[in-house]
Amino acid sequence: MIAMNEALFDPVAAHYDSWYDTELGSLSDQVERRLAQSMFKASGPKVLEIGCGTGQYTSWLLQEGYEVTAVDISGKMMALAQKKIAALQETTPQAKPVHWWHGDITEILDQLETYDGIFSMTAFEFVPEPETVLQKLFSRLNPGGCLLIGLIAGESAWSDYYEEAARRKPASVFARAALYTKEEIASWQLGVPAEIGECLFFPPHILTEAEALALEEERAGNPGFVVARWVKGFKQKREPAAGCR
Ligand SMILES: C[S@@+](CC[C@H](N)C(=O)[O-])C[C@H]1O[C@@H](n2cnc3c(N)ncnc32)[C@H](O)[C@@H]1O
């Protein structure tokens, strides 16, 4: 299982970040990032990032002042993240050191500590039995902590786009992705209801940036990207029963 998943992103690691240099990649990243970053607020410094990839969000988490433990199953993706973060730490001496953990999240659940926040962008599409894994992760949250995942949404123009890419190129990572609708994600039972954020209302085949941003504002149709957040409540302090001391 590890070897199979690891092989998935290792071959694409070297050109993974080039997506963000394309017009479509930069625009979709802009709207997804704005939504995810606005919804993530850990209750303290300790944050676990799952599927850190090349460190696209690890740098943001560090800039926010969090102490990050970054997990990824792909050694090649993680090596690029380490390089990116080393450069950031040279210019941002207050950035805390990252604890890098090369492994499959499904295999290290029992070794996790507890965290004030758990963050994952575009990784749970590749994690089997996401509901079960998320339930276990939720149990590793400190009171007040927040678990947030961002996912490409099923039944959208974007899932059509990735499914078509997978059909054309069966070796593509998207051939191995499971894309869930916002209703499916919201139905996962973590013990508290999911708060759902939606974005990417423009299709992948847009003409101009202005057109895309107008569609994004309109918010019509199914979103191409969903962010789900589950927040762990604080346990109520029990009042002593009358007559007890
Ligand atoms: C599409 S990339 C996203 C990377 C980064 N979060 C971003 O937004 O750019 C998905 C990442 O999740 C990692 N991943 C997939 N399955 C995983 C698993 N079971 N455990 C840990 N990481 C996993 C992949 O290796 C890959 O780096």
The ligand as an SDF file (V2000), in Angstrom:
LIG
                    3D

 27 29  0  0  0  0  0  0  0  0999 V2000
   -2.3530   16.9960   -4.6390 C   0  0  0  0  0  0  0  0  0  0  0  0
   -1.0230   16.9220   -3.5070 S   0  0  0  0  0  0  0  0  0  0  0  0
   -1.3770   18.3090   -2.4440 C   0  0  0  0  0  0  0  0  0  0  0  0
   -0.1430   18.8710   -1.7870 C   0  0  0  0  0  0  0  0  0  0  0  0
   -0.3600   20.1520   -0.9780 C   0  0  0  0  0  0  0  0  0  0  0  0
   -1.2370   19.9300    0.1550 N   0  0  0  0  0  0  0  0  0  0  0  0
   -0.9100   21.2500   -1.8630 C   0  0  0  0  0  0  0  0  0  0  0  0
   -2.0380   21.7110   -1.6240 O   0  0  0  0  0  0  0  0  0  0  0  0
   -0.2050   21.6610   -2.7880 O   0  0  0  0  0  0  0  0  0  0  0  0
   -1.4850   15.5520   -2.4610 C   0  0  0  0  0  0  0  0  0  0  0  0
   -0.3890   15.1590   -1.4920 C   0  0  0  0  0  0  0  0  0  0  0  0
   -0.9250   14.2300   -0.5400 O   0  0  0  0  0  0  0  0  0  0  0  0
    0.0230   13.2070   -0.3330 C   0  0  0  0  0  0  0  0  0  0  0  0
   -0.6570   11.9870    0.1290 N   0  0  0  0  0  0  0  0  0  0  0  0
   -1.5170   11.2080   -0.5640 C   0  0  0  0  0  0  0  0  0  0  0  0
   -1.9260   10.1580    0.1800 N   0  0  0  0  0  0  0  0  0  0  0  0
   -1.3020   10.2820    1.3680 C   0  0  0  0  0  0  0  0  0  0  0  0
   -1.3000    9.4920    2.5490 C   0  0  0  0  0  0  0  0  0  0  0  0
   -2.0220    8.3670    2.6370 N   0  0  0  0  0  0  0  0  0  0  0  0
   -0.5410    9.8970    3.6050 N   0  0  0  0  0  0  0  0  0  0  0  0
    0.1980   11.0340    3.5090 C   0  0  0  0  0  0  0  0  0  0  0  0
    0.2380   11.8190    2.4050 N   0  0  0  0  0  0  0  0  0  0  0  0
   -0.4950   11.4540    1.3520 C   0  0  0  0  0  0  0  0  0  0  0  0
    0.6930   13.0350   -1.6790 C   0  0  0  0  0  0  0  0  0  0  0  0
    1.9380   12.3860   -1.6080 O   0  0  0  0  0  0  0  0  0  0  0  0
    0.7970   14.4730   -2.1520 C   0  0  0  0  0  0  0  0  0  0  0  0
    2.0000   15.0850   -1.7790 O   0  0  0  0  0  0  0  0  0  0  0  0
  1  2  1  0
  2  3  1  0
  2 10  1  0
  3  4  1  0
  4  5  1  0
  5  6  1  0
  5  7  1  0
  7  8  2  0
  7  9  1  0
 10 11  1  0
 11 12  1  0
 11 26  1  0
 12 13  1  0
 13 14  1  0
 13 24  1  0
 14 15  1  0
 14 23  1  0
 15 16  2  0
 16 17  1  0
 17 18  1  0
 17 23  2  0
 18 19  1  0
 18 20  2  0
 20 21  1  0
 21 22  2  0
 22 23  1  0
 24 25  1  0
 24 26  1  0
 26 27  1  0
M  CHG  2   2   1   9  -1
M  END
$$$$
